[in-house]
Each structure stands twice: as C-alpha cells, then as structure tokens.
C-alpha cells in the first residue's frame, strides 16, 4: 500500500521531466530560428550599406558644390553611423537602454 504514493510521485516526476524536455526542444528551435534571422539581417545590412555607398558616391561628370561635398563626406561612413546622425537624443537614449 505504501508503494502507491511513491508510484504516483514517480509518475508526476516523469511527466514533469517530459514537459521540461519539450520546453527545452522548443527553446532550442526558437534560438536556432533567431540565429538564422540575425544572420539574414546582417546580410541585408551589409547589402544596404554597400548600396548606400554606391548612391552617395559622387559621379565624375557632376561638378562639386557644397551640398555634394557634404554627401561625399558621408560616403565613407557606414550605414549605422548615418542612421545615428539622424536620431534624436531620445532615440539614442532608448537604444542605449534597449540594444
């Protein structure tokens, strides 16, 4: 008779372990998915940066004016730096708190 409560506790422990294993597998799958998405975003950022550099490059046939001089100065910067230049101080503060 004293075996019944022990068997019940053992069954509960087994169920808990199965539940945790499922949660672990789901978490691992989600982490793998997020890693893949991060890699895709890095590739897109690199592509966007190279396209931005192409767009900001001055053409040889265009004469230089002060506005074009400013564009040329920005062409050496990365996309991240260009985005940060346009951010307000509140946005920068938020970015510091939530990277």
GIQUI-V702155 format. One record per pair of residues at least 12 apart in sequence whose C-alpha atoms are under 10 Angstrom apart, sorted by the first residue. I is the first residue (numbers start at 1). J is the second residue. If there is no record, write none. Layout:
BEGIN
i=[I/I]
j=[J/J]
END
This chain:
BEGIN
i=[45/45/45/46/46/48/48/49/49/49/49/49/49/50/50/51/52/52/52/52/52/53/53/53/53/53/53/53/54/55/55/56/56/56/56/56/56/56/56/57/57/57/57/57/57/58/58/58]
j=[78/79/80/78/79/78/79/75/77/78/79/80/82/78/79/79/75/77/78/79/82/72/74/75/76/77/78/79/75/71/75/68/70/71/72/73/74/75/76/71/72/73/74/75/76/71/72/75]
END
